Amino acid sequence: MPGPVSDSYDPEFGTGELADKVMDAIQKLSQRVTDIVGSSVVKDADEIRKVLSRPGPSFTATLTEREWRIIRFALNRALKDI
């Protein structure tokens, strides 16, 4: 039988440190998006339904390839949770 699993082990990312890096990258990009679109946060399903039902202002922002990939990862994770 295998020995105990280290506290720093993460089943998806390999180590807790790598999982923390992923979370940190998403949090930083989330803050950047907040800086662009404003601080009003969509907190629940009722609020997102309201957002979807009205046209909003257009925003232009340049993102790096790294940022786009982090966003895609986060969106794919969100889709799994819905």
Protein Blocks (a to p, Z undefined) as FASTA:
>chain_A
ZZdddfkbcfknopaklmmmmmmmmmmmmmmmmmmnopadcfbfklmmmmmmpccddddd
dddfklmmmmmmmmmmmmmmZZ
